[in-house]
Amino acid sequence: MKRLGALLVTGVMVSAPAWASVGPAPGERREPPQAAFDACKGKSEGAAVEIVTPNGGTIKATCKTFKGQLAAVPEGAPPPPPQN
């Protein structure tokens, strides 16, 4: 949960998607943390959700499809990179 909060606060949820604590290799994409999927369980795409950070703050997010599953993407996150 600490990793999720720290990374969501940095606002780099979809750009890589960069949710892990170590950067990806060039051209490599990473998976969102389980908490991002959990936040959208039972929701539909476009649903507004809030994620509670370890320090008690909240981050507003929207449920978006990621590899066939919904995951919470923070507001203001950059778009995903183009697919090759």
N, C-alpha and C positions, 0 to 999 in steps of 0.2 A: 504494500500500500504506500510505503514511503517513496518508492521509486516512481509510482504512478503520479503522486502529488508533485514531486520535484520536476518531473518531466512535463506534466501538463502545465505547470506554472510557467515553464519556459516557452510554451506556445508552439512546440514542435511536434504536434501530434500526427499530422498527415504528411508533412513534407518528405519524410523518408519511408514510411511513417516512423518517426524517431521516438520510440517509447522505451527502448532499453537503455541501460546506463552506459553502455559502450557503443561508440559509433559504428555504423555498418561499413563493410568494405565498399569501395566505389562500385556503384551499380547494384548493390544488394539492397533489398527491401526487407523491413522487419515487420513483425506482427504487433498489433496493439496488445497491451496487457489484458489479462482476464477481466480486470475491473472495468475496462472500457466496454467489453461485451456484456458484462453483468448489468451495467447501468441501463442497457437498452433491452434487456430481457422483457418480453411481453409488450414491447412498444412497436411502433411502426416507423418506417423511414421518415425522417423529418421531425420526429417528436423531440421536444425540448426536454433536456434532463440536466440535473446538476450533479457534479461529482464533488464529494467532500474530500479535501486534502488532509494529510496527516496533521497539519497544524490547525485544523478546524475551519479553514477557509473553504469557499466553494468556487467551483468553476462552472460556468454555464456552457453547455455543450448541446450538440444536435446528433441524433442517431443517423448514421449513414451506413450504407452497405460496404462491407470490406470482405472480399472473397466469399460472397454468399451469406454473410452473417452481418447483423447490425452491431456497430461499435460507436461509442460516444466520441465525437470530434469536437474539441473546444471551439468556441466562437472566435473568429479571427484567425484560425489556423490557415496556413498557406495551402493552396491546392496541391493534390498529389502530383508527382512528376509525370510527364508524358510517358505512355507505354511505348516501348520500341517495337 
